[in-house]
Amino acid sequence: MSFQKTISDQILLPIKIQRRLLAELINHSLEDDPNESCGLLLGTGDDADELHRMSNIADKPISRFTMDSDELLKAQEKVNKTKREFVAIYHSHTFTQGYPSKTDIKNAVAVASIATRHVIVSLVEKTRPVVRAFSINGDSVVTELVIETDGEPYRASD
Ligand SMILES: [Zn+2]
């Protein structure tokens, strides 16, 4: 007998991002607009408690992001010292929807040892930034995550 997987069997995995971090995430993205912003969410497990900005050193930061490897090392030392980890990598899309691009998926596979959760802020509508979160595993499988907060649940349409 084979097991038939249906939509209702899928478990919606959460990522917890405190509301102040969501606000910081959006602020960082608006400050760097039209370039993409990038950074890390630090914390424990799927629970982010700190936003750590990173420089986007990509040649074309308007449509790509590349994190600086020295900054990444420093961030790694910081989480090691505080016995935390990288909960997620975040970046912004200034002209496209908040869904991982082909390049994002390729890059995510390359950094899967650092973090497999990815948060994307879309600034397609500047007055209504939309935050979405995804898990991208080493096999390029993209799964959207539910964003939980410390207050009201986050809804992109708010
Ligand atoms: Zn992207």
Residues whose N, C-alpha, C, O or C-beta is under 5 A from the ligand:
A	BS01	ZN	S92 S101 D104
